[in-house]
Amino acid sequence: MSISAWQPVSSRTDTIYSRRNTTALLPLTRRSRWILLELASLYFLVQMYIWRWQYTSAKSGVWLILLLLFASHIWHRDTFRGVGFRFDNFFPAAKEACWAGIPLLLLLVLIGILSGRLWAIPMRWESTASALKYTLWGTFQQYGLQGYFHNRLSKVISQPLWSSSVNAILFMSFHIPNPVLMISTLIGGFACSMLFLQSRNLFVLGMFHGAIGLLLSNVFPREWLPNMRVGPGYFR
């Protein structure tokens, strides 16, 4: 949001200049308190699923989270366009994503060359189905991260840099204790969050997520990533 340092305020005698509020947090209202409570609740449920429910009651945990997400969208009167499910700006959004995506992809390619693992990436037709499934999973992750969490954070944090930073930290925390994924999701989460605020296109972000994730899982040694596992699964 573009703001100037000074704002004219009219009075009876002359014009007085006062500073605008440049703090990142918007005024704490009853509505914003409810949004923060909602965010904390969904965050807690996702962490519960990662650390416990996926091993004890996976289906129930997934349905509970999905139902609450759906209820939140209804309550806030979200639109598909606002959440990020849109095709009308696909190519402009893809062009913007390239500025962030290509350097990261080239960095991962370089790591793959240096580690000697780039040439071991399977190029069989059967691998296409797995790549598509992962890209769909990446799109769903971006929906949760951007379409839900970042949309809500933007209602209580006015500055894009701050809301994107907080969103990236949330994304990173879902990948504890995997160190490689924590670093990559912090960087990638911030980049995707900034891109989302500019174009709001989850399909582009999903493709970006899929390409980065597929390269990441293949260029680093297996013992560094443990099959991209997070939570207790990292130690299994």
Secondary structure, DSSP 8 states (H G I E B T S, - for coil): ----SEEEEE-SSSEEEEE----SB----HHHHHHHHHHHHHHHHHHHIIIIIHHH-HHHHHHHHHHHHHHHHHHHT--HHHHT--STTHHHHHHHHHHHHHHHHHHHHHHHHHHT-GGGS---THHHHHHHHHHHHHHHHHIIIIIIIIHHHTTTB--HHHHHHHHHHHHHHTTTT-HHHHHHHHHHHHHHHHHHHHH--HHHHHHHHHHHHHHHHHHS-GGGSTTT--GGGGG-
